[in-house]
Structures are given as structure tokens and as C-alpha cells.
């Protein structure tokens, strides 16, 4: 849970939600890293991955 709070604090301090984006490749990599992080509850991992997906413009397939 501390990771989630740190992520939210960093996003709020350094970025406004409407002014930053990430590449599809970066999102895919981060999504995989987040989903295997056992320090976060599964439901929180899903929320973070979905939130970050909103920062990718255009099509971006989910890697399995």
C-alpha cells in the first residue's frame, strides 16, 4: 500500500493528470512489473494498470 500512496503523491506533485502521457511500450512494461508485485493487493495492481492505460494514446494491446 505504501507504493500506491507514493505513486499518487508523485503524480499529484509532479504532473497534472491531463498533461502527461506514456508510450504503449512503456505501459506494457510497467503493467507487467506492477502485476507481479506481490507487495500490492491484486485489486490495487489492476487499478494502477488501468489508470496508467488512460495515459497511453491510441491502440495498445495487452501482453499476456
N, C-alpha and C positions, 0 to 999 in steps of 0.2 A: 503494500500500500504506500510506503514512503516514495517509491518510484513514481507512482501516479501523481502524488502531490507535487513532487519536484517537476514533473513534466508539465503539469498545469501551470505552476508558478513561472516556469521558464517561458512558456508560451505567452502568458499574460504580460510578463515584463518586457520581453524582447520582441514580440510580434503582436500585431493586431491580427485577428483571425482572418480578415479579408485580404491581407496584403502579402501573403507568402504562399508558396506552392512547393511541391516536391515532384521529382521525376517519377515515372512509373517504375523504373528500375530500382530507385531508392526506396520507394514504398514497398515493393515486393521483398527487398532485402530486409527492411525493418520489420515488416509483417512477420516474416519467418522468425526473426530474432525474438520478437515480442511473444509469439505463440509458443515458443519453447521455454520461456522464462517462468519457471515454477515458483518464483517468489511472488508472482501476481496471481490472484484468483482468475479462473478461466473467464468469468463474465467481464472482468476488467480488461483482460487482454483483448477480448472481442470489441469492447467499446473503444479502446485506443486504436485498434486496427481500422475500424470503421471511420473513426474521426480522421485519422491520417489519410484515408482514401478520399475524403472530401477535399483534400489539398492537392490531388492529382487531377490535371485537366485531361479530358479525353478518355478513350478506352484504355483499360489496363487490366489484363487478365490476372486472375488469382492463380498463383503457382501452387501445385499440390505436392 
